[in-house]
């Protein structure tokens, strides 16, 4: 009996050792498979970010670049202006205004693309399967051209001698051209035009396999169209809406070409501010600090939205 118990313990020990070895092999295989991804993220993501972080705590060089002297002036400059005579600090809201304008335009762009993109995505999803590829092709066709060309075409449309003004004058609605170019409205129109497909495609992906018989069931139960929309369509398309909002909001915040051309350099956004610091401003530390501040604000907003979404899901559950 003692020998049998000893043999049983040896078998259990061998089995445990074999299980541990298999678990180690799985972990090694998992890490080996993750190495290429981690390498790409490290080289193209974390490494440039680390450079920007280091530069933001240095002093600007005389002709660009940085001086390797630790300084927090780049972050102080974001909110305060230093007097050149007595070195005192005074509050300066200029950069806050640029950030505020950028967030405002980005949020309005997100809302505008949602209002325009949702009906388009619903229309495409409601078409017969053999017709959907044509409409998707039509939506993505503008992306075959460079963003600079697409933005410049918008400039030709909204300028004083553009299509919109000529059309309004020809039909007698206005007598003189409207000043649309180099305004926030022109920048907003360009942003909506540029990022509209980023909203349409995720929503369409949520609607593609939507069972439209659910709508008929809702109407059969005498539900008004508003309730059908709120309680059937919106919950099903919520993942696509959230994805579309993120895909529009983040690149719209960092837009550079659109405000540069349609804003004429007078309607700065965060992307223009950062580019200006690395170019004519020759203040690389402040450009790095502005980019990091923007990234931190976006991350905070995303974390808050995720927490709110999780709380709502938990409340519904």
WOGIVEN-V104372 format. One record per residue. N is the residue number from 1. RES is the residue in one small letter. OMEGA is omega in radians with two decimals (999 if undefined). Layout:
[[N RES OMEGA] [N RES OMEGA]]
This chain:
[[1 x 3.14] [2 x 3.12] [3 x 3.14] [4 x 3.12] [5 x 3.12] [6 x 3.13] [7 x 3.13] [8 x 3.13] [9 x 3.11] [10 x 3.14] [11 x 3.12] [12 x 3.13] [13 x 3.12] [14 x 3.12] [15 x 3.13] [16 x 3.12] [17 x 3.13] [18 x 3.11] [19 x 3.10] [20 x 3.13] [21 x 3.10] [22 x 3.11] [23 x 3.10] [24 x 3.12] [25 x 3.10] [26 x 3.11] [27 x 3.11] [28 x 3.12] [29 x 3.14] [30 x -3.13] [31 x 3.10] [32 x 3.10] [33 x -3.13] [34 x -3.06] [35 x 3.12] [36 x 3.13] [37 x 3.14] [38 x 3.12] [39 x -3.14] [40 x 3.13] [41 x -3.12] [42 x -3.07] [43 x -3.02] [44 x -3.14] [45 x -3.03] [46 x -3.11] [47 x 3.06] [48 x 3.12] [49 x 3.11] [50 x 3.10] [51 x 3.13] [52 x 3.14] [53 x 3.13] [54 x -3.12] [55 x -3.09] [56 x 3.14] [57 x 3.09] [58 x 3.10] [59 x 3.14] [60 x 3.06] [61 x -3.10] [62 x -3.10] [63 x -3.07] [64 x -3.10] [65 x -3.08] [66 x 2.94] [67 x -3.05] [68 x 3.08] [69 x -3.10] [70 x 3.14] [71 x 3.05] [72 x -3.08] [73 x -3.12] [74 x 3.13] [75 x 3.07] [76 x -3.12] [77 x -3.12] [78 x -3.08] [79 x -3.02] [80 x 3.09] [81 x -3.07] [82 x 3.11] [83 x -3.05] [84 x -3.08] [85 x -3.08] [86 x 3.04] [87 x 3.08] [88 x -3.12] [89 x 3.05] [90 x -3.08] [91 x 3.13] [92 x -3.06] [93 x -3.05] [94 x -3.11] [95 x 3.05] [96 x 3.11] [97 x 3.11] [98 x 3.10] [99 x 3.13] [100 x 3.10] [101 x -3.12] [102 x 3.13] [103 x 3.12] [104 x 3.13] [105 x -3.14] [106 x 3.14] [107 x 3.10] [108 x 3.07] [109 x 3.12] [110 x -3.14] [111 x -3.14] [112 x 3.12] [113 x 3.10] [114 x -3.14] [115 x -3.14] [116 x -3.01] [117 x -3.10] [118 x 3.11] [119 x 3.13] [120 x 3.12] [121 x 3.12] [122 x 3.12] [123 x -3.13] [124 x -3.12] [125 x -3.12] [126 x 3.12] [127 x 3.01] [128 x -3.06] [129 x -3.10] [130 x 3.14] [131 x -3.02] [132 x -3.12] [133 x 3.12] [134 x -3.11] [135 x 3.07] [136 x 3.07] [137 x 3.13] [138 x -3.14] [139 x -3.06] [140 x -3.09] [141 x 3.12] [142 x -3.13] [143 x 3.09] [144 x 3.10] [145 x -3.10] [146 x 3.13] [147 x 3.13] [148 x -3.14] [149 x -3.14] [150 x 3.13] [151 x 3.12] [152 x 3.08] [153 x 3.06] [154 x 3.08] [155 x 3.13] [156 x -3.12] [157 x -3.00] [158 x 3.14] [159 x -3.07] [160 x 3.11] [161 x -3.08] [162 x -3.06] [163 x -3.07] [164 x -3.13] [165 x 3.12] [166 x 3.13] [167 x -3.14] [168 x 3.10] [169 x -3.09] [170 x -3.14] [171 x 3.00] [172 x 3.14] [173 x 3.11] [174 x 3.11] [175 x 3.12] [176 x -3.11] [177 x 3.04] [178 x 3.11] [179 x -3.13] [180 x -3.10] [181 x -3.14] [182 x 3.06] [183 x 3.08] [184 x 3.11] [185 x 3.11] [186 x 3.10] [187 x -3.14] [188 x 3.11] [189 x 3.12] [190 x 3.12] [191 x 3.13] [192 x 3.14] [193 x -3.06] [194 x -2.99] [195 x 3.14] [196 x 3.12] [197 x 3.11] [198 x 3.08] [199 x -3.06] [200 x -2.99] [201 x 3.09] [202 x 3.12] [203 x 3.09] [204 x 3.12] [205 x 3.09] [206 x -3.08] [207 x -2.99] [208 x -3.10] [209 x -3.14] [210 x 3.12] [211 x -3.07] [212 x 3.06] [213 x 3.07] [214 x 3.09] [215 x 3.11] [216 x 3.11] [217 x 3.11] [218 x 3.11] [219 x 3.10] [220 x 3.11] [221 x 3.05] [222 x 3.07] [223 x 3.08] [224 x -3.11] [225 x -3.13] [226 x 3.13] [227 x 3.08] [228 x -3.14] [229 x -3.07] [230 x -2.97] [231 x 3.14] [232 x -3.03] [233 x -3.08] [234 x 3.14] [235 x -3.11] [236 x -3.09] [237 x -3.09] [238 x 3.11] [239 x 3.11] [240 x 3.12] [241 x 3.14] [242 x 3.14] [243 x 3.12] [244 x 3.13] [245 x 3.12] [246 x -3.11] [247 x 3.11] [248 x -3.02] [249 x -3.03] [250 x 3.10] [251 x 3.10] [252 x 3.10] [253 x -3.11] [254 x -3.11] [255 x -3.11] [256 x -3.04] [257 x -3.07] [258 x 3.09] [259 x 3.12] [260 x -3.11] [261 x -3.04] [262 x 3.07] [263 x 3.08] [264 x -3.12] [265 x 3.14] [266 x -3.13] [267 x -3.06] [268 x 2.93] [269 x -3.03] [270 x 3.14] [271 x 3.11] [272 x 3.13] [273 x -3.13] [274 x 3.13] [275 x 3.13] [276 x -3.14] [277 x 3.13] [278 x -3.14] [279 x -3.05] [280 x -3.12] [281 x 3.13] [282 x 3.13] [283 x -3.09] [284 x 3.12] [285 x 3.14] [286 x 3.06] [287 x 3.09] [288 x -3.14] [289 x 3.12] [290 x 3.12] [291 x 3.14] [292 x 3.10] [293 x 3.10] [294 x -3.13] [295 x 3.13] [296 x 3.14] [297 x 3.13] [298 x 3.12] [299 x 3.11] [300 x 3.13] [301 x -3.14] [302 x 3.12] [303 x 3.11] [304 x -3.14] [305 x 3.11] [306 x 3.13] [307 x 3.11] [308 x 3.11] [309 x 3.12] [310 x 3.12] [311 x 3.12] [312 x 3.12] [313 x 3.11] [314 x 3.11] [315 x 3.09] [316 x -3.12] [317 x 999]]
